[in-house]
């Protein structure tokens, strides 16, 4: 009798339980496969969005760099123009004072400051020579027309 019971259980196990377990595993595998497929799609979508954002940021960086380069070029042109104007002004002012034979304390202060700025942006030696002569000139008070000590 126990043999029959064991055979019955074995047949039941073979016929009913094993297929049920197989179906359960197959369903689990399908769910896992579906989840994996959904995750893969989500990762791909995220990668695509990220690539588009990076392309956009890269383009903005390039545009910004182009604008920085343009502004830098304008700044260099302005510096060269300012240097030319400063050179002309300093040459004129120094030459007039040297020819006159004196300067004023106001002119000495203002033109020394202008010369310093000129030298800082790469001014040349011709103006330096005039400046060295200019700063040795006697100083006259502009209002009283008297010599300063």
PENOR-V882033 format. One record per helix or strand. SS is the DSSP state (~ for helix, > for strand). FROM is the first residue (numbers start at 1). LEN is the number of residues. Records with the same first field share a line. If there is no record, write none. Layout:
SS = FROM-LEN / FROM-LEN
//
This chain:
~ = 2-99 / 105-16 / 125-10
> = 102-2 / 138-3 / 147-1
//
